[in-house]
Amino acid sequence: RTTPVDWRQWLDIVDEVGLVPVGVTDASLAERLLVRYGIARRSQLAGRAETRDSFHALQGLAPGGVTPVVVRRLMDDWKFKDARSTIRLANAIATRMAAAPPGDAGLADLWRRYEAATSRRALERLQKDL
């Protein structure tokens, strides 16, 4: 990184590297601590826990748990409202592809397009191609 890590990146790291892997299911545990000690305000965390829950559910749909680039960027930038709507779209696409017969010749290419999607528009084009 070329910029210092702020409390938001720290919180993401604590959650994704520490709490989630050990099975903590309370998505707002670390958030409450930051609010309690005056590091963050509730309004700054609005929608974060719910969006993270949706993100983790989306990870469970794709082979290898890879989510589209656009979703990861929105999550990294803390654009939770946009992330939620994009996650819903990605979820619909991934659910449909996951239900496809395993021998479908074009399925691997569709998953690659899904993972490489850098915009909502790219996901919408993919959805039309399904």
Salt bridges, closest charged atoms under 4 A:
ASP6 OD2 - ARG8 NE 3.44
ASP12 OD1 - ARG48 NH2 2.85
ASP15 OD2 - ARG48 NH2 2.65
ASP15 OD2 - ARG52 NH1 3.34
GLU16 OE2 - ARG52 NH2 3.02
GLU16 OE1 - HIS56 NE2 3.01
ASP26 OD2 - ARG32 NH2 2.65
GLU31 OE2 - ARG48 NH1 2.82
GLU124 OE2 - ARG120 NE 3.29
ASP129 OD2 - ARG113 NH2 2.77
